[in-house]
Amino acid sequence: MAIKFFRTRDKYGCFSNFSRHSVWYENYTWPTTEHYFQAQKYAGLPGPAIERYNAIRIALTPRIAADLGRDRSIPMRSDWEQVKDDVMRQCVLQKFQTHRDIREILLGTYDEELIEDSPWDSYWGIGSNGDGKNILGKILMETRKYLSAVSNSI
């Protein structure tokens, strides 16, 4: 049976990138993985991109961080499409390595399929018609497998 997640207040809401579980990267504490992920679209770029990066980093909510990251008025890094999945893998792993409580929730899903039940995102989730790529769900399952192997080897 598949486990669906989307809203942070739901049972598996901690799987959402909007969940309030901070990560430490690049000498900053990022309030959510959404903050970190969206800022990486502008990482290492000069000029206005530096301001955008910092605005995302300090955004009051993950929704604001997402909106800033999706605003194309400032060009983002040219390799984003090639690196975005790996950026997501890194921040999701960091999140679950950092927070034991949610790591236990993730590991407690055993081998169940994890599905981001987003009605509008057919890349990271399943989209409105249910046939999206579910990349976030797949990354969470990869992370679970890795963390399970690490915890079993200790």
Chimera marker file (.cmm) of the C-alpha trace (Angstrom):
<marker_set name="trace">
<marker id="1" x="0.000" y="0.000" z="0.000" r="1" g="1" b="0" radius="0.5"/>
<marker id="2" x="1.350" y="3.426" z="-0.935" r="1" g="1" b="0" radius="0.5"/>
<marker id="3" x="1.841" y="6.232" z="1.551" r="1" g="1" b="0" radius="0.5"/>
<marker id="4" x="0.828" y="9.617" z="0.224" r="1" g="1" b="0" radius="0.5"/>
<marker id="5" x="2.035" y="12.904" z="1.659" r="1" g="1" b="0" radius="0.5"/>
<marker id="6" x="1.669" y="16.543" z="0.777" r="1" g="1" b="0" radius="0.5"/>
<marker id="7" x="0.553" y="18.929" z="3.535" r="1" g="1" b="0" radius="0.5"/>
<marker id="8" x="2.864" y="19.430" z="6.501" r="1" g="1" b="0" radius="0.5"/>
<marker id="9" x="0.076" y="18.979" z="9.042" r="1" g="1" b="0" radius="0.5"/>
<marker id="10" x="-0.808" y="15.503" z="7.743" r="1" g="1" b="0" radius="0.5"/>
<marker id="11" x="0.505" y="12.259" z="9.258" r="1" g="1" b="0" radius="0.5"/>
<marker id="12" x="3.506" y="12.115" z="6.937" r="1" g="1" b="0" radius="0.5"/>
<marker id="13" x="3.855" y="15.859" z="6.560" r="1" g="1" b="0" radius="0.5"/>
<marker id="14" x="7.486" y="15.694" z="7.648" r="1" g="1" b="0" radius="0.5"/>
<marker id="15" x="8.254" y="14.268" z="4.193" r="1" g="1" b="0" radius="0.5"/>
<marker id="16" x="7.295" y="17.603" z="2.637" r="1" g="1" b="0" radius="0.5"/>
<marker id="17" x="10.054" y="20.087" z="1.861" r="1" g="1" b="0" radius="0.5"/>
<marker id="18" x="7.870" y="22.683" z="3.576" r="1" g="1" b="0" radius="0.5"/>
<marker id="19" x="8.114" y="20.884" z="6.938" r="1" g="1" b="0" radius="0.5"/>
<marker id="20" x="9.881" y="22.951" z="9.584" r="1" g="1" b="0" radius="0.5"/>
<marker id="21" x="12.972" y="20.763" z="9.860" r="1" g="1" b="0" radius="0.5"/>
<marker id="22" x="16.105" y="22.811" z="9.385" r="1" g="1" b="0" radius="0.5"/>
<marker id="23" x="19.261" y="21.728" z="7.600" r="1" g="1" b="0" radius="0.5"/>
<marker id="24" x="22.813" y="23.010" z="7.972" r="1" g="1" b="0" radius="0.5"/>
<marker id="25" x="24.587" y="23.718" z="4.690" r="1" g="1" b="0" radius="0.5"/>
<marker id="26" x="27.209" y="26.172" z="3.464" r="1" g="1" b="0" radius="0.5"/>
<marker id="27" x="27.642" y="27.771" z="6.903" r="1" g="1" b="0" radius="0.5"/>
<marker id="28" x="23.940" y="28.541" z="7.243" r="1" g="1" b="0" radius="0.5"/>
<marker id="29" x="20.996" y="26.988" z="8.965" r="1" g="1" b="0" radius="0.5"/>
<marker id="30" x="18.199" y="26.759" z="6.412" r="1" g="1" b="0" radius="0.5"/>
<marker id="31" x="14.707" y="26.765" z="7.967" r="1" g="1" b="0" radius="0.5"/>
<marker id="32" x="13.459" y="24.092" z="5.561" r="1" g="1" b="0" radius="0.5"/>
<marker id="33" x="14.772" y="21.992" z="2.714" r="1" g="1" b="0" radius="0.5"/>
<marker id="34" x="12.577" y="24.132" z="0.432" r="1" g="1" b="0" radius="0.5"/>
<marker id="35" x="14.611" y="27.192" z="1.401" r="1" g="1" b="0" radius="0.5"/>
<marker id="36" x="17.879" y="25.438" z="0.621" r="1" g="1" b="0" radius="0.5"/>
<marker id="37" x="16.654" y="23.863" z="-2.614" r="1" g="1" b="0" radius="0.5"/>
<marker id="38" x="15.229" y="27.084" z="-4.065" r="1" g="1" b="0" radius="0.5"/>
<marker id="39" x="18.336" y="29.101" z="-3.156" r="1" g="1" b="0" radius="0.5"/>
<marker id="40" x="20.570" y="26.666" z="-5.008" r="1" g="1" b="0" radius="0.5"/>
<marker id="41" x="19.064" y="27.889" z="-8.277" r="1" g="1" b="0" radius="0.5"/>
<marker id="42" x="21.149" y="31.052" z="-7.721" r="1" g="1" b="0" radius="0.5"/>
<marker id="43" x="24.190" y="29.616" z="-5.924" r="1" g="1" b="0" radius="0.5"/>
<marker id="44" x="27.517" y="30.931" z="-7.150" r="1" g="1" b="0" radius="0.5"/>
<marker id="45" x="26.030" y="33.521" z="-9.475" r="1" g="1" b="0" radius="0.5"/>
<marker id="46" x="27.030" y="37.210" z="-9.336" r="1" g="1" b="0" radius="0.5"/>
<marker id="47" x="25.016" y="40.396" z="-8.921" r="1" g="1" b="0" radius="0.5"/>
<marker id="48" x="21.268" y="40.225" z="-8.379" r="1" g="1" b="0" radius="0.5"/>
<marker id="49" x="21.434" y="36.434" z="-7.994" r="1" g="1" b="0" radius="0.5"/>
<marker id="50" x="23.354" y="36.888" z="-4.723" r="1" g="1" b="0" radius="0.5"/>
<marker id="51" x="20.530" y="39.051" z="-3.410" r="1" g="1" b="0" radius="0.5"/>
<marker id="52" x="17.960" y="36.473" z="-4.524" r="1" g="1" b="0" radius="0.5"/>
<marker id="53" x="19.947" y="33.661" z="-2.856" r="1" g="1" b="0" radius="0.5"/>
<marker id="54" x="20.026" y="35.567" z="0.430" r="1" g="1" b="0" radius="0.5"/>
<marker id="55" x="16.365" y="36.595" z="0.186" r="1" g="1" b="0" radius="0.5"/>
<marker id="56" x="15.400" y="32.948" z="-0.182" r="1" g="1" b="0" radius="0.5"/>
<marker id="57" x="17.685" y="31.949" z="2.699" r="1" g="1" b="0" radius="0.5"/>
<marker id="58" x="15.978" y="34.353" z="5.112" r="1" g="1" b="0" radius="0.5"/>
<marker id="59" x="12.427" y="34.069" z="3.765" r="1" g="1" b="0" radius="0.5"/>
<marker id="60" x="9.881" y="33.889" z="6.573" r="1" g="1" b="0" radius="0.5"/>
<marker id="61" x="8.083" y="30.854" z="5.160" r="1" g="1" b="0" radius="0.5"/>
<marker id="62" x="8.846" y="28.024" z="2.760" r="1" g="1" b="0" radius="0.5"/>
<marker id="63" x="6.047" y="29.333" z="0.510" r="1" g="1" b="0" radius="0.5"/>
<marker id="64" x="7.856" y="32.670" z="0.184" r="1" g="1" b="0" radius="0.5"/>
<marker id="65" x="11.126" y="30.824" z="-0.480" r="1" g="1" b="0" radius="0.5"/>
<marker id="66" x="9.430" y="28.754" z="-3.187" r="1" g="1" b="0" radius="0.5"/>
<marker id="67" x="7.848" y="31.794" z="-4.810" r="1" g="1" b="0" radius="0.5"/>
<marker id="68" x="11.190" y="33.616" z="-4.876" r="1" g="1" b="0" radius="0.5"/>
<marker id="69" x="12.912" y="30.570" z="-6.338" r="1" g="1" b="0" radius="0.5"/>
<marker id="70" x="10.297" y="30.225" z="-9.063" r="1" g="1" b="0" radius="0.5"/>
<marker id="71" x="10.415" y="33.895" z="-10.054" r="1" g="1" b="0" radius="0.5"/>
<marker id="72" x="12.353" y="34.071" z="-13.318" r="1" g="1" b="0" radius="0.5"/>
<marker id="73" x="13.005" y="37.826" z="-13.281" r="1" g="1" b="0" radius="0.5"/>
<marker id="74" x="16.598" y="36.964" z="-12.317" r="1" g="1" b="0" radius="0.5"/>
<marker id="75" x="18.377" y="34.301" z="-14.364" r="1" g="1" b="0" radius="0.5"/>
<marker id="76" x="19.210" y="31.139" z="-12.473" r="1" g="1" b="0" radius="0.5"/>
<marker id="77" x="22.216" y="28.906" z="-12.930" r="1" g="1" b="0" radius="0.5"/>
<marker id="78" x="22.497" y="27.392" z="-16.385" r="1" g="1" b="0" radius="0.5"/>
<marker id="79" x="23.076" y="23.834" z="-15.156" r="1" g="1" b="0" radius="0.5"/>
<marker id="80" x="19.977" y="23.733" z="-12.907" r="1" g="1" b="0" radius="0.5"/>
<marker id="81" x="18.103" y="21.084" z="-14.879" r="1" g="1" b="0" radius="0.5"/>
<marker id="82" x="21.148" y="18.802" z="-14.692" r="1" g="1" b="0" radius="0.5"/>
<marker id="83" x="21.801" y="19.236" z="-10.955" r="1" g="1" b="0" radius="0.5"/>
<marker id="84" x="18.381" y="19.764" z="-9.366" r="1" g="1" b="0" radius="0.5"/>
<marker id="85" x="17.729" y="16.093" z="-8.545" r="1" g="1" b="0" radius="0.5"/>
<marker id="86" x="21.109" y="15.761" z="-6.828" r="1" g="1" b="0" radius="0.5"/>
<marker id="87" x="20.530" y="18.988" z="-4.901" r="1" g="1" b="0" radius="0.5"/>
<marker id="88" x="17.239" y="17.522" z="-3.695" r="1" g="1" b="0" radius="0.5"/>
<marker id="89" x="18.924" y="14.228" z="-2.764" r="1" g="1" b="0" radius="0.5"/>
<marker id="90" x="21.533" y="16.075" z="-0.708" r="1" g="1" b="0" radius="0.5"/>
<marker id="91" x="19.122" y="18.229" z="1.260" r="1" g="1" b="0" radius="0.5"/>
<marker id="92" x="16.614" y="15.411" z="1.872" r="1" g="1" b="0" radius="0.5"/>
<marker id="93" x="19.385" y="13.164" z="3.191" r="1" g="1" b="0" radius="0.5"/>
<marker id="94" x="20.710" y="15.960" z="5.398" r="1" g="1" b="0" radius="0.5"/>
<marker id="95" x="17.214" y="16.580" z="6.786" r="1" g="1" b="0" radius="0.5"/>
<marker id="96" x="16.671" y="12.963" z="7.787" r="1" g="1" b="0" radius="0.5"/>
<marker id="97" x="20.210" y="12.528" z="9.120" r="1" g="1" b="0" radius="0.5"/>
<marker id="98" x="19.763" y="15.628" z="11.275" r="1" g="1" b="0" radius="0.5"/>
<marker id="99" x="16.337" y="14.925" z="12.775" r="1" g="1" b="0" radius="0.5"/>
<marker id="100" x="16.068" y="11.555" z="14.493" r="1" g="1" b="0" radius="0.5"/>
<marker id="101" x="12.306" y="11.792" z="15.057" r="1" g="1" b="0" radius="0.5"/>
<marker id="102" x="11.479" y="12.079" z="11.378" r="1" g="1" b="0" radius="0.5"/>
<marker id="103" x="14.209" y="9.607" z="10.410" r="1" g="1" b="0" radius="0.5"/>
<marker id="104" x="12.340" y="7.046" z="12.523" r="1" g="1" b="0" radius="0.5"/>
<marker id="105" x="9.081" y="7.935" z="10.752" r="1" g="1" b="0" radius="0.5"/>
<marker id="106" x="10.751" y="7.471" z="7.373" r="1" g="1" b="0" radius="0.5"/>
<marker id="107" x="12.338" y="4.163" z="8.378" r="1" g="1" b="0" radius="0.5"/>
<marker id="108" x="8.978" y="3.068" z="9.809" r="1" g="1" b="0" radius="0.5"/>
<marker id="109" x="7.477" y="3.152" z="6.319" r="1" g="1" b="0" radius="0.5"/>
<marker id="110" x="9.625" y="0.066" z="5.541" r="1" g="1" b="0" radius="0.5"/>
<marker id="111" x="9.273" y="-0.702" z="1.843" r="1" g="1" b="0" radius="0.5"/>
<marker id="112" x="6.029" y="1.151" z="1.186" r="1" g="1" b="0" radius="0.5"/>
<marker id="113" x="5.889" y="3.323" z="-1.885" r="1" g="1" b="0" radius="0.5"/>
<marker id="114" x="6.070" y="7.018" z="-0.962" r="1" g="1" b="0" radius="0.5"/>
<marker id="115" x="4.082" y="9.402" z="-3.124" r="1" g="1" b="0" radius="0.5"/>
<marker id="116" x="4.070" y="13.167" z="-3.071" r="1" g="1" b="0" radius="0.5"/>
<marker id="117" x="0.364" y="13.729" z="-3.663" r="1" g="1" b="0" radius="0.5"/>
<marker id="118" x="0.777" y="17.173" z="-5.184" r="1" g="1" b="0" radius="0.5"/>
<marker id="119" x="-2.175" y="18.174" z="-7.318" r="1" g="1" b="0" radius="0.5"/>
<marker id="120" x="-0.097" y="20.568" z="-9.423" r="1" g="1" b="0" radius="0.5"/>
<marker id="121" x="3.469" y="19.274" z="-9.524" r="1" g="1" b="0" radius="0.5"/>
<marker id="122" x="3.903" y="16.393" z="-11.929" r="1" g="1" b="0" radius="0.5"/>
<marker id="123" x="7.694" y="16.341" z="-11.646" r="1" g="1" b="0" radius="0.5"/>
<marker id="124" x="8.330" y="16.139" z="-7.901" r="1" g="1" b="0" radius="0.5"/>
<marker id="125" x="4.858" y="14.726" z="-7.243" r="1" g="1" b="0" radius="0.5"/>
<marker id="126" x="2.123" y="12.878" z="-9.100" r="1" g="1" b="0" radius="0.5"/>
<marker id="127" x="0.276" y="15.929" z="-10.433" r="1" g="1" b="0" radius="0.5"/>
<marker id="128" x="-3.421" y="16.445" z="-10.980" r="1" g="1" b="0" radius="0.5"/>
<marker id="129" x="-4.057" y="13.268" z="-12.966" r="1" g="1" b="0" radius="0.5"/>
<marker id="130" x="-1.846" y="10.956" z="-10.865" r="1" g="1" b="0" radius="0.5"/>
<marker id="131" x="0.673" y="10.035" z="-13.534" r="1" g="1" b="0" radius="0.5"/>
<marker id="132" x="3.474" y="12.428" z="-12.563" r="1" g="1" b="0" radius="0.5"/>
<marker id="133" x="7.094" y="11.375" z="-12.050" r="1" g="1" b="0" radius="0.5"/>
<marker id="134" x="7.010" y="11.491" z="-8.220" r="1" g="1" b="0" radius="0.5"/>
<marker id="135" x="10.716" y="12.314" z="-8.051" r="1" g="1" b="0" radius="0.5"/>
<marker id="136" x="10.506" y="13.497" z="-4.437" r="1" g="1" b="0" radius="0.5"/>
<marker id="137" x="8.823" y="10.259" z="-3.424" r="1" g="1" b="0" radius="0.5"/>
<marker id="138" x="11.556" y="8.292" z="-5.194" r="1" g="1" b="0" radius="0.5"/>
<marker id="139" x="14.284" y="10.342" z="-3.506" r="1" g="1" b="0" radius="0.5"/>
<marker id="140" x="12.670" y="9.701" z="-0.126" r="1" g="1" b="0" radius="0.5"/>
<marker id="141" x="12.616" y="5.962" z="-0.844" r="1" g="1" b="0" radius="0.5"/>
<marker id="142" x="16.307" y="6.090" z="-1.865" r="1" g="1" b="0" radius="0.5"/>
<marker id="143" x="17.077" y="8.000" z="1.335" r="1" g="1" b="0" radius="0.5"/>
<marker id="144" x="15.147" y="5.450" z="3.400" r="1" g="1" b="0" radius="0.5"/>
<marker id="145" x="17.072" y="2.576" z="1.812" r="1" g="1" b="0" radius="0.5"/>
<marker id="146" x="20.400" y="4.292" z="2.478" r="1" g="1" b="0" radius="0.5"/>
<marker id="147" x="19.550" y="5.180" z="6.090" r="1" g="1" b="0" radius="0.5"/>
<marker id="148" x="18.257" y="1.663" z="6.712" r="1" g="1" b="0" radius="0.5"/>
<marker id="149" x="21.502" y="0.151" z="5.405" r="1" g="1" b="0" radius="0.5"/>
<marker id="150" x="23.571" y="2.544" z="7.529" r="1" g="1" b="0" radius="0.5"/>
<marker id="151" x="21.576" y="1.839" z="10.690" r="1" g="1" b="0" radius="0.5"/>
<marker id="152" x="21.763" y="-1.938" z="10.103" r="1" g="1" b="0" radius="0.5"/>
<marker id="153" x="25.538" y="-1.811" z="9.725" r="1" g="1" b="0" radius="0.5"/>
<marker id="154" x="26.090" y="-0.138" z="13.099" r="1" g="1" b="0" radius="0.5"/>
<link id1="1" id2="2" r="1" g="1" b="0" radius="0.2"/>
<link id1="2" id2="3" r="1" g="1" b="0" radius="0.2"/>
<link id1="3" id2="4" r="1" g="1" b="0" radius="0.2"/>
<link id1="4" id2="5" r="1" g="1" b="0" radius="0.2"/>
<link id1="5" id2="6" r="1" g="1" b="0" radius="0.2"/>
<link id1="6" id2="7" r="1" g="1" b="0" radius="0.2"/>
<link id1="7" id2="8" r="1" g="1" b="0" radius="0.2"/>
<link id1="8" id2="9" r="1" g="1" b="0" radius="0.2"/>
<link id1="9" id2="10" r="1" g="1" b="0" radius="0.2"/>
<link id1="10" id2="11" r="1" g="1" b="0" radius="0.2"/>
<link id1="11" id2="12" r="1" g="1" b="0" radius="0.2"/>
<link id1="12" id2="13" r="1" g="1" b="0" radius="0.2"/>
<link id1="13" id2="14" r="1" g="1" b="0" radius="0.2"/>
<link id1="14" id2="15" r="1" g="1" b="0" radius="0.2"/>
<link id1="15" id2="16" r="1" g="1" b="0" radius="0.2"/>
<link id1="16" id2="17" r="1" g="1" b="0" radius="0.2"/>
<link id1="17" id2="18" r="1" g="1" b="0" radius="0.2"/>
<link id1="18" id2="19" r="1" g="1" b="0" radius="0.2"/>
<link id1="19" id2="20" r="1" g="1" b="0" radius="0.2"/>
<link id1="20" id2="21" r="1" g="1" b="0" radius="0.2"/>
<link id1="21" id2="22" r="1" g="1" b="0" radius="0.2"/>
<link id1="22" id2="23" r="1" g="1" b="0" radius="0.2"/>
<link id1="23" id2="24" r="1" g="1" b="0" radius="0.2"/>
<link id1="24" id2="25" r="1" g="1" b="0" radius="0.2"/>
<link id1="25" id2="26" r="1" g="1" b="0" radius="0.2"/>
<link id1="26" id2="27" r="1" g="1" b="0" radius="0.2"/>
<link id1="27" id2="28" r="1" g="1" b="0" radius="0.2"/>
<link id1="28" id2="29" r="1" g="1" b="0" radius="0.2"/>
<link id1="29" id2="30" r="1" g="1" b="0" radius="0.2"/>
<link id1="30" id2="31" r="1" g="1" b="0" radius="0.2"/>
<link id1="31" id2="32" r="1" g="1" b="0" radius="0.2"/>
<link id1="32" id2="33" r="1" g="1" b="0" radius="0.2"/>
<link id1="33" id2="34" r="1" g="1" b="0" radius="0.2"/>
<link id1="34" id2="35" r="1" g="1" b="0" radius="0.2"/>
<link id1="35" id2="36" r="1" g="1" b="0" radius="0.2"/>
<link id1="36" id2="37" r="1" g="1" b="0" radius="0.2"/>
<link id1="37" id2="38" r="1" g="1" b="0" radius="0.2"/>
<link id1="38" id2="39" r="1" g="1" b="0" radius="0.2"/>
<link id1="39" id2="40" r="1" g="1" b="0" radius="0.2"/>
<link id1="40" id2="41" r="1" g="1" b="0" radius="0.2"/>
<link id1="41" id2="42" r="1" g="1" b="0" radius="0.2"/>
<link id1="42" id2="43" r="1" g="1" b="0" radius="0.2"/>
<link id1="43" id2="44" r="1" g="1" b="0" radius="0.2"/>
<link id1="44" id2="45" r="1" g="1" b="0" radius="0.2"/>
<link id1="45" id2="46" r="1" g="1" b="0" radius="0.2"/>
<link id1="46" id2="47" r="1" g="1" b="0" radius="0.2"/>
<link id1="47" id2="48" r="1" g="1" b="0" radius="0.2"/>
<link id1="48" id2="49" r="1" g="1" b="0" radius="0.2"/>
<link id1="49" id2="50" r="1" g="1" b="0" radius="0.2"/>
<link id1="50" id2="51" r="1" g="1" b="0" radius="0.2"/>
<link id1="51" id2="52" r="1" g="1" b="0" radius="0.2"/>
<link id1="52" id2="53" r="1" g="1" b="0" radius="0.2"/>
<link id1="53" id2="54" r="1" g="1" b="0" radius="0.2"/>
<link id1="54" id2="55" r="1" g="1" b="0" radius="0.2"/>
<link id1="55" id2="56" r="1" g="1" b="0" radius="0.2"/>
<link id1="56" id2="57" r="1" g="1" b="0" radius="0.2"/>
<link id1="57" id2="58" r="1" g="1" b="0" radius="0.2"/>
<link id1="58" id2="59" r="1" g="1" b="0" radius="0.2"/>
<link id1="59" id2="60" r="1" g="1" b="0" radius="0.2"/>
<link id1="60" id2="61" r="1" g="1" b="0" radius="0.2"/>
<link id1="61" id2="62" r="1" g="1" b="0" radius="0.2"/>
<link id1="62" id2="63" r="1" g="1" b="0" radius="0.2"/>
<link id1="63" id2="64" r="1" g="1" b="0" radius="0.2"/>
<link id1="64" id2="65" r="1" g="1" b="0" radius="0.2"/>
<link id1="65" id2="66" r="1" g="1" b="0" radius="0.2"/>
<link id1="66" id2="67" r="1" g="1" b="0" radius="0.2"/>
<link id1="67" id2="68" r="1" g="1" b="0" radius="0.2"/>
<link id1="68" id2="69" r="1" g="1" b="0" radius="0.2"/>
<link id1="69" id2="70" r="1" g="1" b="0" radius="0.2"/>
<link id1="70" id2="71" r="1" g="1" b="0" radius="0.2"/>
<link id1="71" id2="72" r="1" g="1" b="0" radius="0.2"/>
<link id1="72" id2="73" r="1" g="1" b="0" radius="0.2"/>
<link id1="73" id2="74" r="1" g="1" b="0" radius="0.2"/>
<link id1="74" id2="75" r="1" g="1" b="0" radius="0.2"/>
<link id1="75" id2="76" r="1" g="1" b="0" radius="0.2"/>
<link id1="76" id2="77" r="1" g="1" b="0" radius="0.2"/>
<link id1="77" id2="78" r="1" g="1" b="0" radius="0.2"/>
<link id1="78" id2="79" r="1" g="1" b="0" radius="0.2"/>
<link id1="79" id2="80" r="1" g="1" b="0" radius="0.2"/>
<link id1="80" id2="81" r="1" g="1" b="0" radius="0.2"/>
<link id1="81" id2="82" r="1" g="1" b="0" radius="0.2"/>
<link id1="82" id2="83" r="1" g="1" b="0" radius="0.2"/>
<link id1="83" id2="84" r="1" g="1" b="0" radius="0.2"/>
<link id1="84" id2="85" r="1" g="1" b="0" radius="0.2"/>
<link id1="85" id2="86" r="1" g="1" b="0" radius="0.2"/>
<link id1="86" id2="87" r="1" g="1" b="0" radius="0.2"/>
<link id1="87" id2="88" r="1" g="1" b="0" radius="0.2"/>
<link id1="88" id2="89" r="1" g="1" b="0" radius="0.2"/>
<link id1="89" id2="90" r="1" g="1" b="0" radius="0.2"/>
<link id1="90" id2="91" r="1" g="1" b="0" radius="0.2"/>
<link id1="91" id2="92" r="1" g="1" b="0" radius="0.2"/>
<link id1="92" id2="93" r="1" g="1" b="0" radius="0.2"/>
<link id1="93" id2="94" r="1" g="1" b="0" radius="0.2"/>
<link id1="94" id2="95" r="1" g="1" b="0" radius="0.2"/>
<link id1="95" id2="96" r="1" g="1" b="0" radius="0.2"/>
<link id1="96" id2="97" r="1" g="1" b="0" radius="0.2"/>
<link id1="97" id2="98" r="1" g="1" b="0" radius="0.2"/>
<link id1="98" id2="99" r="1" g="1" b="0" radius="0.2"/>
<link id1="99" id2="100" r="1" g="1" b="0" radius="0.2"/>
<link id1="100" id2="101" r="1" g="1" b="0" radius="0.2"/>
<link id1="101" id2="102" r="1" g="1" b="0" radius="0.2"/>
<link id1="102" id2="103" r="1" g="1" b="0" radius="0.2"/>
<link id1="103" id2="104" r="1" g="1" b="0" radius="0.2"/>
<link id1="104" id2="105" r="1" g="1" b="0" radius="0.2"/>
<link id1="105" id2="106" r="1" g="1" b="0" radius="0.2"/>
<link id1="106" id2="107" r="1" g="1" b="0" radius="0.2"/>
<link id1="107" id2="108" r="1" g="1" b="0" radius="0.2"/>
<link id1="108" id2="109" r="1" g="1" b="0" radius="0.2"/>
<link id1="109" id2="110" r="1" g="1" b="0" radius="0.2"/>
<link id1="110" id2="111" r="1" g="1" b="0" radius="0.2"/>
<link id1="111" id2="112" r="1" g="1" b="0" radius="0.2"/>
<link id1="112" id2="113" r="1" g="1" b="0" radius="0.2"/>
<link id1="113" id2="114" r="1" g="1" b="0" radius="0.2"/>
<link id1="114" id2="115" r="1" g="1" b="0" radius="0.2"/>
<link id1="115" id2="116" r="1" g="1" b="0" radius="0.2"/>
<link id1="116" id2="117" r="1" g="1" b="0" radius="0.2"/>
<link id1="117" id2="118" r="1" g="1" b="0" radius="0.2"/>
<link id1="118" id2="119" r="1" g="1" b="0" radius="0.2"/>
<link id1="119" id2="120" r="1" g="1" b="0" radius="0.2"/>
<link id1="120" id2="121" r="1" g="1" b="0" radius="0.2"/>
<link id1="121" id2="122" r="1" g="1" b="0" radius="0.2"/>
<link id1="122" id2="123" r="1" g="1" b="0" radius="0.2"/>
<link id1="123" id2="124" r="1" g="1" b="0" radius="0.2"/>
<link id1="124" id2="125" r="1" g="1" b="0" radius="0.2"/>
<link id1="125" id2="126" r="1" g="1" b="0" radius="0.2"/>
<link id1="126" id2="127" r="1" g="1" b="0" radius="0.2"/>
<link id1="127" id2="128" r="1" g="1" b="0" radius="0.2"/>
<link id1="128" id2="129" r="1" g="1" b="0" radius="0.2"/>
<link id1="129" id2="130" r="1" g="1" b="0" radius="0.2"/>
<link id1="130" id2="131" r="1" g="1" b="0" radius="0.2"/>
<link id1="131" id2="132" r="1" g="1" b="0" radius="0.2"/>
<link id1="132" id2="133" r="1" g="1" b="0" radius="0.2"/>
<link id1="133" id2="134" r="1" g="1" b="0" radius="0.2"/>
<link id1="134" id2="135" r="1" g="1" b="0" radius="0.2"/>
<link id1="135" id2="136" r="1" g="1" b="0" radius="0.2"/>
<link id1="136" id2="137" r="1" g="1" b="0" radius="0.2"/>
<link id1="137" id2="138" r="1" g="1" b="0" radius="0.2"/>
<link id1="138" id2="139" r="1" g="1" b="0" radius="0.2"/>
<link id1="139" id2="140" r="1" g="1" b="0" radius="0.2"/>
<link id1="140" id2="141" r="1" g="1" b="0" radius="0.2"/>
<link id1="141" id2="142" r="1" g="1" b="0" radius="0.2"/>
<link id1="142" id2="143" r="1" g="1" b="0" radius="0.2"/>
<link id1="143" id2="144" r="1" g="1" b="0" radius="0.2"/>
<link id1="144" id2="145" r="1" g="1" b="0" radius="0.2"/>
<link id1="145" id2="146" r="1" g="1" b="0" radius="0.2"/>
<link id1="146" id2="147" r="1" g="1" b="0" radius="0.2"/>
<link id1="147" id2="148" r="1" g="1" b="0" radius="0.2"/>
<link id1="148" id2="149" r="1" g="1" b="0" radius="0.2"/>
<link id1="149" id2="150" r="1" g="1" b="0" radius="0.2"/>
<link id1="150" id2="151" r="1" g="1" b="0" radius="0.2"/>
<link id1="151" id2="152" r="1" g="1" b="0" radius="0.2"/>
<link id1="152" id2="153" r="1" g="1" b="0" radius="0.2"/>
<link id1="153" id2="154" r="1" g="1" b="0" radius="0.2"/>
</marker_set>
